[in-house]
Amino acid sequence: MKFRITEEVNESKKSHVNQKLYEYNLSHFPEDLRGRYREVNFFLLDEDENVRGGILGEICWNWLEIHTLMVDEDLRGLGYGTKLLLEMEQIAIESKCDFIKVDTLSFQALDFYQSNGYTVYGTLDNVGRDFKHFYLKKDFLRGESL
């Protein structure tokens, strides 16, 4: 049998690869964590329904992962990022997640996450040559509420 490797953007093939990895991972997790996957997104809208910010993530087994948190520059420092983050944290608590994980670059939101109780567990240097990539998490105790 011959194989070849291709480079392409193909949603069907991408979905297949992700599904196969999900099935493999699922076989290694305890019963009570199986089937715990869901996308979680909150959006900050103005009075005209324009998106001015948002937080995008997913619950996966016993954690919640934040992929994106963005607030338009003219609204930063007004508390909207914290409000979005608190909404996501509440979902994590209600879903009985043990922790939230997130990553940020040194010119982005490191201080913001740290001021909200997140701790750095890893870094990568030389990102874009001049920056660092920080990996953070916030642990939750079972039954904790905001």
C-alpha positions in Angstrom: 0.0 0.0 0.0 1.3 3.4 -0.9 0.7 6.7 1.0 1.2 10.3 0.2 1.1 13.5 2.2 -0.8 16.5 1.0 -1.1 20.1 2.2 -4.6 21.5 1.8 -7.4 23.3 3.6 -10.1 20.7 3.7 -12.8 20.8 6.5 -13.9 17.3 5.9 -10.4 15.8 6.3 -9.7 18.1 9.2 -12.9 17.0 10.9 -11.9 13.4 10.3 -8.5 13.8 11.9 -10.0 15.7 14.9 -12.7 13.0 15.4 -10.1 10.1 15.3 -8.0 11.9 18.0 -11.1 12.6 20.1 -12.1 8.9 19.9 -8.6 7.8 20.9 -8.5 10.3 23.8 -11.9 9.4 25.0 -10.8 5.8 25.5 -8.3 7.0 28.1 -10.5 9.3 30.2 -12.7 8.1 33.1 -16.4 7.4 32.4 -17.6 10.6 34.2 -15.6 12.8 31.9 -16.7 11.2 28.6 -18.9 13.4 26.4 -17.9 16.6 28.2 -17.1 18.8 25.2 -18.9 21.9 24.3 -18.1 25.3 22.7 -18.7 28.3 24.9 -18.8 31.8 23.5 -19.8 35.2 24.9 -20.0 38.4 22.8 -20.0 42.1 23.9 -22.5 43.9 21.6 -23.3 47.6 21.3 -26.8 49.0 21.0 -26.6 48.5 17.2 -25.7 44.8 17.7 -22.1 45.4 16.5 -19.6 43.0 18.1 -17.2 45.0 20.2 -15.6 42.1 22.0 -15.9 38.5 22.9 -14.5 35.5 24.7 -14.3 32.1 22.8 -13.6 28.8 24.4 -14.6 25.2 25.0 -15.1 22.8 27.8 -13.1 19.7 27.3 -13.3 16.9 29.9 -12.4 18.5 33.2 -11.2 21.9 32.0 -12.3 25.0 30.1 -9.9 26.4 27.6 -10.1 30.0 26.5 -9.0 30.4 22.9 -9.7 34.1 22.3 -10.5 37.1 24.5 -10.8 40.4 22.7 -12.2 43.8 23.5 -12.0 46.7 21.0 -9.2 49.1 21.9 -11.4 52.0 22.6 -13.3 50.0 25.3 -10.2 48.5 27.0 -9.8 49.4 30.7 -13.5 49.8 31.2 -14.1 46.4 32.8 -15.6 44.6 29.8 -12.7 42.1 29.6 -13.2 41.2 33.2 -17.0 40.8 32.8 -16.4 38.5 29.8 -13.9 36.5 31.8 -16.2 36.2 34.8 -19.0 34.9 32.5 -16.6 32.2 31.3 -15.4 31.3 34.8 -19.0 30.9 35.9 -19.7 28.4 33.1 -16.5 26.5 34.2 -17.7 26.4 37.8 -21.3 25.4 36.8 -19.8 22.7 34.6 -17.6 21.4 37.4 -14.3 22.1 35.6 -11.2 21.7 37.7 -9.3 24.5 35.9 -9.3 27.0 33.1 -6.3 27.3 30.8 -5.4 30.2 28.5 -2.4 31.6 26.7 -1.3 35.1 25.9 1.7 36.9 24.4 3.9 39.3 26.4 2.4 42.4 24.6 -1.2 41.2 25.2 -2.9 40.5 28.5 -0.5 38.8 30.9 -1.1 41.4 33.7 -4.9 41.2 33.1 -5.0 37.4 33.6 -2.6 37.5 36.6 -4.8 40.2 38.3 -7.7 37.8 37.8 -6.0 34.9 39.6 -4.3 33.1 36.8 -0.8 31.7 37.3 1.9 31.1 34.7 2.8 27.5 34.3 5.0 27.8 31.2 6.6 30.2 28.8 8.2 30.2 25.3 10.8 32.7 24.4 11.6 34.1 20.9 8.0 34.4 19.8 8.0 36.9 16.9 11.7 37.2 17.9 11.0 39.8 20.6 8.2 38.4 22.7 7.2 35.6 25.1 4.3 33.3 25.0 2.8 32.7 28.4 0.6 29.7 29.4 -1.6 30.3 32.4 -4.2 28.5 34.4 -6.7 29.1 37.2 -7.6 26.2 39.4 -11.1 25.8 40.9 -12.0 23.8 44.1 -15.0 21.6 43.6 -18.2 23.4 44.7 -16.5 26.8 44.4 -18.6 29.7 43.2 -17.9 33.3 42.2 
